[in-house]
Amino acid sequence: MRRLSLAGGFALIVLAFAAASRVTDSRAGLVAEIVTLLGGLAGIGLLTYAFAARPRSARPSTPAGSPRPAAARPRSTRDLVLGAAGVLLAIVLVTGLAISGGIMWAGFGLALLLPMIAGSVYLCVRFLRTNP
């Protein structure tokens, strides 16, 4: 499945670049622009899946009546560093948008960066909760 996703994602990105060469100020150009945007989006999604998906491991069969207790393990400092770097990057990007584009563009940028900010804060909080 990973190889199929890799090939499909690569093909969609090639299609997006080919369609980008035909973008003009006409109806056909608008269609080519939509193909470019959607093809690129789908291609990036498939490539991300191809590189990030883990292969399935064969799980040993365990009795359904005895679940394993989840052991809390300490988090690495990598979580804290990545979370803090993500929050710092978001602050720099939104500040740059506020300076160059104004408060409205900063608001749009903040709205787009909210998932990244939430993930970064989650990493920091998860580290601080497991490592007192």
C-alpha positions, 0 to 999 in steps of 0.5 A, a space after each residue: 500500500 505504501 508503494 502504491 501511495 508513493 507512485 500515486 502521489 508522485 503521479 498527481 504531483 507531476 500532473 499538477 506541475 503539468 497543469 500549472 503550465 497551462 494556467 491562463 486568464 480563460 475558462 480553461 486556465 481556471 480549470 487547469 488551476 483547479 486541477 493543479 491545486 487539487 492534484 497537488 493537495 492529493 499528491 502531497 497527502 499520498 506522499 505523506 502517507 507513503 513516508 509516514 505509514 508504519 508497516 503492520 506488525 504481526 501481533 501475537 494473539 492474546 486472550 480477550 479477557 486479559 488486557 495488558 495494563 498501559 505503563 506510563 513511560 517518561 517522555 523524551 526531551 525531544 517532545 519539549 524541544 519540538 513543541 517549543 520550536 513549533 510554538 516559537 515558529 508560529 509566533 515568528 510567522 504570525 508576527 511577520 504576517 502582522 508586520 507585512 500584511 496587517 492585522 487581518 493577514 495575521 488573523 488568517 495566518 493564526 487561523 491556519 496555524 492553529 492545528 500546528 500550535 495545538 499540536 506543539 502545545 500538546 507536546 509540551 504539556 505531555 512532556 511536562 505531565 509525565 516528567 515532573 
